[in-house]
Amino acid sequence: MTLDSKIPGGPIEEKWTRYQRDLKLVNPANKRKFDVIVVGTGLGGASAAATLAELGYNVKVFCIQDSPRRAHSIAAQGGINAAKNYKNDGDSVWRLFKDTVKGGDFRAREANVFRLAENSNAIIDLCVAQGVPFGRDYGGQLDNRSFGGAQVSRTFYARGQTGQQLLLGAYQAMSRQIAAGRVKMFPRREMKDLVLVDGRARGIVVRNLLTGALERYAADAVVLATGGYGNVYYLSTNARGSNVSAAWAAYKKGAAFANPCFTQIHPTCIPRHGDLQAKLTLMSESLRNDGRIWVPRQKGDKRPAAQIPEADRYYYLEEKYPSFGNLVPRDVASRNAKEVCDAGMGVGSTGLAVYLDFAEAIGRLGREGVSAKYGNLFEMYQKITGENPYETPMRIFPAIHYTMGGLWVDYDLMSTIPGCFVLGEANFSDHGANRLGASALMQGLSDGYFIIPYTLGGYFAGNKLGKVSTDDPAFAAAEKACAARTEALLKVQGHRTANDFHRELGNLLWENVGMARNKAGLEKALKRIPEIRAEFHADVKVSGTASDFNQNLEAAERVADYLEFAELLTRDALHREESCGGHFREESQTAEGEAKRDDDRFCYVGAWSYQGEGVQPELLKEPLTFENVPLATRSYK
């Protein structure tokens, strides 16, 4: 297998325009002849389904939730970036592009990132036209706020509910197509396998989660928009249903998996409070606009925050990074929070937390002013912790949040399997080793509204695709393999739940493949993961049957995939002997303790190709070149 990125030639400002100009097109009448499967109904999937159906394609959409409105995109809080320069503070498409490349620590493709920045303004215009209630200033104009990694205000927001409002816009666009008969919606279905006919993606096998039945669906192309894999760590900010299974099924059918060790650790999460906790809660990065982060300057100082005078407070981000202060990128903020806690300056009962303090903002803006910007976030924090953040500083600590790794895609957003396209967080393409805040929503909508409608049409126009039926032997073989995997899990009848194994795996990964990594820890994890996997298949307890609604079975099958994927993630982390983004190799750091990249050896996308059960995967490398934003050591000081 080789990796061909298919990036168009010419100056970077002209690549996407040139691509669109030279693209082969499908006649409007012929679009009705093509069937497209879209898996996932978050921002990437819902926007793609709506736009493709609007063009005339026949679209089948699948999601594991009871409603597409429950996709995890709904959880995004802080905002979406665009380069409109409404604040007249020097922003531009070029600056957004540069900030995103730099924020990703030079591990993303320039061409993809520029296209993302280029599409950003059109996304805002479209969403406003849909009625998305973005925040507005006193004069009624769209408002912006700042986010980490930028020195301009470019983030559009809807209080702390931006993801929800954007998803409602995409959902209503898709619902219009459902009503028109061009989109057929299949809720409560989980993709179990990707079906290839003559080497091309031609359909999927799903489990009906209500009845347990396996179902076959054929199409001319498959679009995966199934989100990220952060839940491999067990505790994350992701919805509990988010998983890696669809992407993993595609990987095992030949889709290369790129940069799996690139996982984002968000600095602003409510700290863990117990061993039996099932997930963590994100507090929007937007809070760092007005909240000041600090810890006691003296180790072991357990006084309540109100009793610690200013002279005894260590505003570590403001002191270490004066240019950006509390608005450094997420990886920098997370790593520094870990450092001060490791040094004994952490707060709370566990010592694994830092303060996010709004006293200065309340004094400057008044309580009503702070409430207007962050009221729903403050309410959420108080409901979860029982503490009033208007009176006592919030306590926060880093947690697994987003995943920059994903299935490898070319400039068309097509994986190494012809006809299998991958959108949003499920692919690797735009964020490098660290995602800047407010860019995930931008990528999902850019991929769905503005890229896949062109590239999918180019695929159809450039290939002769015969009709495929679900009676094809490839569908029968895939369904049989899915049933066999399920039956094997049900037969074990062991003593430990799938959640118990998942929690053990998550703890192992967090300790050894989390914020700080070293060779010994990675080798320890790589040795232990196959042992946990063997124990799982020998001792997991899955109650119920396969022919009914069975959430124990759902969890067990997802954990089985995590136990395989975790080994690939760890192998990728071990091979990348550099610190970049939030992935800090202790063997690779500067004299000041900052991350140290190794561009001579690792300036590439590392994509892994499945070689079969029990065989080590093959590492494929896509070299990265930086002609427009020269390689440089990141500095936010």
Salt bridges, closest charged atoms under 4 A:
GLU14 OE1 - ARG18 NH2 3.32
ASP22 OD1 - ARG21 NE 3.08
GLU54 OE1 - ARG176 NH1 2.75
ASP66 OD1 - ARG70 NE 2.62
ASP91 OD1 - ARG154 NH2 2.81
ASP99 OD2 - ARG154 NH1 3.02
ASP105 OD1 - ARG597 NH1 2.75
ASP105 OD1 - ARG634 NE 3.55
ASP125 OD1 - LYS84 NZ 2.94
ASP143 OD1 - LYS87 NZ 2.88
GLU190 OE2 - ARG558 NE 2.92
ASP193 OD1 - LYS253 NZ 3.36
GLU215 OE1 - ARG189 NE 2.99
ASP220 OD1 - ARG202 NH2 3.01
ASP220 OD2 - LYS467 NZ 3.48
ASP275 OD1 - ARG272 NH2 3.88
GLU285 OE2 - ARG288 NH2 3.31
GLU285 OE1 - ARG330 NE 2.33
ASP290 OD1 - ARG364 NH2 3.01
ASP290 OD2 - LYS373 NZ 2.86
ASP301 OD2 - ARG303 NH2 2.84
GLU310 OE2 - ARG313 NH1 3.43
ASP312 OD2 - ARG303 NH2 3.11
GLU318 OE1 - ARG292 NH2 2.83
GLU319 OE2 - ARG297 NH2 2.68
ASP331 OD2 - ARG634 NH2 2.28
GLU339 OE1 - LYS320 NZ 3.54
ASP342 OD2 - LYS338 NZ 2.68
ASP357 OD2 - ARG313 NH1 3.28
GLU360 OE2 - ARG364 NE 3.19
GLU387 OE2 - ARG395 NH2 2.85
ASP410 OD2 - LYS6 NZ 3.35
GLU479 OE1 - ARG216 NE 2.55
ASP500 OD2 - ARG496 NE 2.82
ASP500 OD1 - ARG503 NH1 3.84
GLU504 OE1 - ARG496 NH2 2.87
GLU504 OE2 - ARG528 NH2 2.66
GLU531 OE2 - LYS527 NZ 3.20
GLU531 OE1 - ARG528 NH1 3.14
GLU535 OE1 - ARG496 NH1 3.85
GLU535 OE2 - ARG528 NH1 2.98
ASP539 OD1 - HIS495 ND1 2.90
GLU554 OE1 - ARG558 NH2 3.32
GLU557 OE1 - LYS192 NZ 2.92
GLU557 OE1 - ARG207 NH1 2.65
GLU564 OE1 - LYS252 NZ 3.01
GLU567 OE1 - ARG533 NH2 2.89
GLU567 OE2 - ARG571 NH2 3.23
ASP572 OD1 - HIS575 ND1 3.33
GLU577 OE1 - ARG601 NH2 2.73
GLU578 OE1 - ARG107 NH2 2.97
GLU578 OE2 - ARG576 NH1 2.88
GLU587 OE1 - ARG585 NE 3.12
GLU594 OE1 - ARG335 NH2 3.32
ASP598 OD2 - ARG601 NH1 3.41
ASP599 OD1 - ARG107 NH2 2.89
ASP599 OD2 - ARG597 NH2 2.88
GLU613 OE1 - LYS252 NZ 3.86
GLU622 OE2 - ARG109 NE 2.67
